[in-house]
Each structure stands twice: as C-alpha cells, then as structure tokens.
Amino acid sequence: MDPHLLRTFVSVARCGSFSEAAHELGSTPSAVSRHIATLEADLRAPLLTRQPVTLTTAGARLLEHAGPLLLRLDAARAEVERLAGSGATRLTLGASPLALTPRIAAALEQLRKIHPGVRTTVRILGRQEVPAAVARGALDLGLVDGPAAPSDPLPPPAAGALTAVPVADSPLVVTLPQGHPLARRLGLRLADLADSRWLDAPDTAMPLLRLRALGRTGGFRATLTYQGTEVRGLLALAAAGHGLALVPHTAAEGAPGIVTVPLIAPRLTHRIELLHGAAVDGPARSLAALVTGDGKRYA
C-alpha cells in the first residue's frame, strides 16, 4: 500500500468528508477521491461509502492498522534522518507543562557535562501530543504527568508501543483565591468540591474527566476552559476567582493571590513518567538514566 494513499484515507476517515480532508491535506476533493479509489482498487475492497462518508467493514479494519503503520514509517524516517545528519549529536525532549520540573532541568545540566557536544531541544506539548510525538520519532524522549493512586501507573498511552518508566511523585493541592471560604482548611476532599466552579485546563492542571473517574463522582463543572500550556496563566485565572484547579504543590508554590490546600481524599499523587520507544541510545539513554534514577535499566 502506498503510504501517501493511506494518509489520505486516514484523513478522510477522521474528517468524515472529502472536502475537509482535502483542506487538511492541502489538496483538492477530486484528488482525494482519486486517491481513495486507487487504494480501493489496490485492496480490491470498498473502504468508504460516499453519501454520507462512512467506513465500510473493510475500511474500519484498515483504519485499525493504518495508525500503527504510519507511526512506524514516521519513526523510521526520523531515525534514518538523524543517522544521516551532519554528525552533530542532537537530543529532543518533549514534556507536558507540569512534567518539566527542577529535577529534570538539573538532569539536563548533568547530561551536558557527560555529553558536552550534544545539542538539546526541549519542547513543551500537550499531554496527548507527547506520546504521539515519541511514537512517530519526533521526540527522543517524552515526559508526561497526571493524577494517579499512589500504587498505580498513569493510563498507558494510546500512541504506539511505548515504554513508560516512573520518574517522580509529588503531593496535589487545590488552588483557591485568597479569601475563598475554604482557604483556611487544612485539607480538602475531592467529593466535597464536586459542585464547585472549576477551571478546565487539560494540559496545565489535572484533567476534570480524570478527576471524575478517580473520585468516582460526577460534577466538576467547568466555568472557563484554558487551552494554554503556560502554568502562570492558569494560576492567574485561579487567583482571579474563575475556578478551582488541582495541581502539584511545586507548581503553585509562591504564586501571587493563591492559597493552596492539600488534597486528602481520595489518596492521589501527581505522577511523572518517562516515555520512549524500543531503541534508546547515546545521550537519550544517559538522560533516561539521570531522570529515572534507574542506572541498571539504562546501563
């Protein structure tokens, strides 16, 4: 199968429209239609109905295979291009906003001493973007974070077969504006906050959907959605009274206009995990050992 045709098929399946897929791909609806027809002829099976655009049984099965196939192709291209590069050693680390901690920054400084010639790039991405970028080879290593029970890992990433290794756990706190009725509490229970106003900040606070699942309760009504990756912006909104947010203590420490109260029930922790593919070599391997503290795994 031609990967170019396969990407067109995935785009049409995702968009549910030939014209929207054409816009996404920078092509024309007629060219997209030809690509789908060519792919169907190659596979000798109809993949999509046309009006409306829906997947056939064969198309649904192909879509299951298409994601992993395209990820592996992207990863192979990225690895070969790195090997065929100018010879300069490069390392690209991706992290969700709350996963880039002082400990990670210190590990990067240690890495510079171990590999003085390495050219390191750090990219801050959304929580869902990091695993996908690692899987397709755009990142050498990824750091993700989220809430978890003390003995549980984070939910496994949906993108590709990645290895997840624990990095750190830290306490979670509820951010409250100064003067809030609950600001003098010594601890708060998640169930008691279900009817409060919350900030929906999926990349810079603990996601509300995840909190509902972990707290086994409904509620958590979002009054404002924050789609940024800048933690200071989130805390400024919390300080202005737009809603509560659940963040690691270190993220909110010293923020102006904010009072933090520990979360005492359910027992949740802020967990950071390192993600990587099957092959981890050179500076990436050294950084993985520094970040996780697991020298035996990355010896």
N, C-alpha and C positions, 0 to 999 in steps of 0.2 A: 504493500500500500504506500502510495506517495504521501509523505508526512504533510506536504502542503495541502493536499486534499483533505487529509484527516483533520488538520487545524480548521479548515473551512467548515467541515461537518460539525465539529465541536462548537464552533461559534454559532452556527445556525440552531443547533440543539439548545444552546444556552439562551439565545435571544428569542427563540420561537418565531423568527421572522427572517426572510431572506434579505429584505431591505435593511433591517437593523444590523444584521451580520455584515452586510456589505459596508455599511458605515463604519462599523467597528474595525473591519479589516482594511479599510481604505480602498475598497474595490467597488464594483457595480453589481446590482442584483442579478443581471444576466450572467456575469462572470461567475458569481456564486452558484447560480443554478447549474451552469455547465460543470463546475467542479463537483457538485453533488451527483449529477448524472454520470460523470466519469467514474466516480467512486462506486456508485451503484452498479455500473456495468462491469467494473473490475471484480466486485464481490458477487455479482450475479444475484443480487437481492435488493429489494426496495428498502431504503433506510428511513425515509421520511414521507409522510403524507403532505400534500401541498396546500390544501384549503380545508381546515386550518393546518398549520405546520405542526405536526406531532411525530413522535418517534414510532416506528414500527417495532415489532418484537426483535427483529434483527438489528435495527438501529439502536435500541436500548442496550442490547448486548454489546454492540460495538462501542458505545459510549463508555461502558464499564472498563473496556480495555484501553480506550483512547487516552485517558488521563495519565495512567502509569507509563504508557508507551512514549508519549510526548515529553513527560518529565525525564525519562531516561535519555531520550535524544538530546534534550537541552543540557542535561548533566554531562553527557559525553562530549558535546561541543565545548562546553565551558572548560572541562578538564584538559582537552586537547589544546585549546587556545592558550591556556595557562602554560602548558608544557612547551608550546611553540613560541612563547613570548620572547621578550627581549633578553631574558636571563635574570632580570631583577626579581627578587623574591617578593611576592605580594601575598597579603592576607586580608580577607574581607570578613568582618564580623558583623552580624546583624543582631539587633536586640530590640525587644519591646521596651517602651519607655521606662517602666518600673524595674526592668531586669538589669539596667546599666547602673550598677552600684559602685561605691568607692572601692570595694574589694575587686571588682572587675577592672577598674581603672588602674589599681595597683598591679594587677596581674599583667596588664598591657605594658606597664613600665618595666616589669621584670622580663617580659618577653623581649623588649628592646635591647636589654643587656645580654640576653642569651643569643639573640639573632640580631646583631647591630645593623645588618643591611636590609632588614625586612621593611617593606612599605605597607603600612597597615591602614585600612579604611574601616571606619565604624559607621554603620547605617542604622538609624532609628526607624523602625517599621511597626505597623500594627501587629497585634498578636496573631492574627490569621495569616499575615503576609510572611512572617519569618519562616514557618515550616515549609511553605511553598517555595520560597527562595532558596532554602537549603536543598530541597529535593531536586530542583532543576539546576543546581550547581552555581547559582548566582552568589551564594554565600558559602564560605568555607566552614563556618560555624555559626550557630544561631543560639540566642538566649531568649527564652520565653518565661512568662510568670503567670501566676494565677492563684486563687484560693484553693486550699485542699485540707482535708483532715490530716492530723499530724502523721499518720502512718500510711497515707495514700499518695500515689504519684498524681501528677496532672493528667487530665484526659489525653490519650495518645493522639498525636497529630494525624489529620486525615490525609496529608500530602505525602505519599511515598512511604517507603520502608526506612524510617529514621531511627537512630538510637537516641534515647533520652537518658541523661545522667543527672542526678540531683546535684545542685550547686549550693543552695542555701535556703534556710527557713528563717522567717522573722515574724514578730507579732503584728497583728492587724489592729487598726484603730478606726473609729468613726470620727470623721471631721465635722465639727459643729462651729457655727459662727459664734463669736463672743456674745454673751448674753442669752444664748439659747437655753430654754428651760432644763435641758438635760446636761448642760455643760459642767455641772458640779458633781455628776455621778462618778463613782469610782470604776464602774464597769457597766456595759450595756449588753442586752440580749438581742439577738437579731430578730426574733419573733416579735419583740416589743416595738420594733421600728418598721414593721411591715406597712403601716398606714402613714408613715412619714413621707415627706416630699424628698425625692432622690434625684441626683444627677445621673443621667445615663451617659457614662463615659467608657465605652467598651475597651479602649486601649490605654487609658490612664488611671482607671480605678477598677475595682473588682466588678466584673460584668453582672448586671442585675439578673439575667437569666440564670447564671451560675449560682448566685446567692439564693434565688428561689429554690433551686434544686437542692443545694446543700442545707438550707434552712428548713426544707420540706414544708414550705408555706407559700401562700400567694402574696399579693400586694406588691410593695416596692414600686409604687407609681412614679414614673419619671416626669418631672415638670420641665426639664430642659435637657437637650441632647448636646453633648460636647464631642465633636468628632476629631479633635486635635490630638497631637502626641506630645504637647507641652504640658508638663505636670503643673507648672506655676500658673498657667491659665485656668486649669481645673480648680486649684486651691483658691484662686481669686474669686471664682464663681461661688465656691462653697462659703468663703468668708462674707460674701455679699448676701448670703441667705437664699440662694437659688435652690439649694437642696443638699442632702447629705451625700457623703461618699465614703467608701471603705477602702483604705489604702494602707500600705505598710507604714509603721511608725517613722522610719527614717525619711520617708518621702514628705511627710507633713511637719517634721520637726523644725520649729523656728519660723513657720510660715506666718506672716502677719495676719491678724484678725481671726485666727483659727484656734479652736480648743480641740484637743484630741482626747477621746475616751476609749480605753481598751475594749475590745470585743471579748466577752467572757463566755458566751454560749451562742451557737454551738462552738465546739473547740475547732477553730480553723486557724490555719497558718498561711502566710504569704510564701509561696514556694517559687524558686527559680530553678530551671532546668536547662542544661546544655543539649543542643540538638546537632547531630552530624550524620553524614551518610556512612557507607561501609568503609570507605578509604579515608583515613586521617593521617597525613604525613607532614613532615617538616615543621615549620612554625605553627601550623594549626594543631599538630599533635602536642607540641610544647605548651601552647596556650591552654589546650584542653586539660592537660595535667595540672597546670597552675590554677585554673579556675575551679576545677572539681576537687583538687587535693588528692586525686587518685593516681599517684605515680605508677602504681602497679599496672593498672589498666592501660596506661599510655606509655609504658616503658619502651 
